[in-house]
Amino acid sequence: MAKTKFRPLHDRVVVRRLDAEEKTKGGIIIPDTVKEKPSQGEIIAVGPGGRDENGKLIPIGLKNGDRVLFGKWSGTEVKIDGEDLLIMKESDVMGVVA
C-alpha cells in the first residue's frame, strides 16, 4: 500500500483478500463462476485504535502483514488505486493465521 496515503481511522483495518485455491485437494479445478470469495486476507493498513469510556486509546492487536481470517460478509469493499480492498473493524477479524 506504499502507492497511496490511505490511513484507516479508529479501530479499522484495511485487508487485501488472498486468492482462493483453484483446485480441491482431490485435484478438481474450480471454475471462477462457482468460487466463493476468500475469507482470508493480509492486513495492509491499521488504524491507531479505539477509545474506551475514559478516552484512553486502546491499540489494535494487528499489524501490517498479518494473515487473518474474517467472516464471509465482513467489511466494506472499496477500490483504492485500482485495487479491490476491504475496510473492516478489528472485531470483524476472527484470528491471525500463523
C-alpha positions in Angstrom: 0.0 0.0 0.0 3.0 2.2 -0.5 1.4 3.9 -3.5 -1.4 5.5 -1.6 -1.6 7.6 1.6 -4.8 6.0 2.9 -4.9 5.5 6.7 -7.9 3.9 8.4 -9.4 5.7 11.4 -10.1 4.3 14.9 -10.2 0.5 15.2 -10.4 -0.2 11.5 -8.0 -2.2 9.3 -7.5 -2.5 5.5 -7.4 -6.0 4.2 -6.3 -7.4 0.8 -8.1 -10.7 0.1 -5.8 -13.6 -0.7 -6.7 -15.6 -3.8 -8.8 -18.7 -3.3 -7.5 -22.1 -4.2 -8.2 -23.0 -7.8 -8.1 -26.8 -7.1 -9.6 -29.0 -4.5 -7.4 -31.4 -2.5 -8.5 -34.2 -4.9 -7.3 -32.2 -7.9 -10.6 -30.9 -9.3 -10.3 -27.5 -10.8 -12.9 -25.0 -9.5 -14.2 -22.6 -12.2 -14.4 -18.9 -11.5 -18.2 -18.8 -11.6 -18.6 -21.0 -8.5 -15.6 -19.9 -6.4 -16.5 -18.3 -3.1 -14.9 -15.1 -2.0 -11.9 -16.0 0.1 -12.3 -15.3 3.8 -8.5 -15.0 4.3 -6.5 -11.8 3.7 -3.5 -9.8 4.5 -3.5 -6.6 6.7 -2.1 -3.7 4.7 -3.0 -0.8 6.9 -4.1 -0.4 10.6 -5.8 2.5 12.4 -4.5 3.9 15.7 -7.1 2.0 17.8 -10.4 2.6 19.6 -11.1 4.6 22.7 -12.6 3.4 26.0 -15.2 5.3 28.0 -12.5 7.5 29.6 -11.0 8.5 26.2 -7.9 6.3 26.7 -6.5 4.9 23.4 -6.8 1.1 23.1 -4.2 0.0 20.5 -5.1 -2.6 17.8 -3.7 -6.1 18.2 -3.0 -6.5 14.5 -0.1 -5.2 12.4 0.7 -4.8 8.7 1.5 -8.1 7.0 -0.6 -10.3 9.4 -2.6 -13.0 7.6 -6.1 -13.0 9.1 -9.4 -14.9 8.8 -12.6 -12.9 8.7 -16.3 -13.5 8.2 -17.8 -14.0 4.7 -19.8 -10.8 4.8 -17.3 -8.8 6.9 -16.2 -5.3 6.0 -16.9 -2.8 3.3 -15.5 -3.4 -0.2 -13.6 -0.4 -1.6 -11.4 0.3 -4.6 -8.2 2.3 -3.8 -5.7 2.9 -6.6 -7.5 0.3 -8.7 -7.1 -2.4 -6.1 -10.1 -4.1 -4.5 -9.7 -4.0 -0.7 -11.8 -4.4 2.4 -12.1 -2.0 5.3 -13.4 -3.6 8.5 -13.3 -3.2 12.2 -10.8 -5.1 14.3 -13.7 -7.0 15.9 -14.6 -8.5 12.4 -11.3 -10.3 12.3 -11.6 -13.8 13.7 -7.9 -14.5 14.1 -4.4 -14.4 12.8 -3.1 -17.3 10.7 0.4 -18.4 11.9 
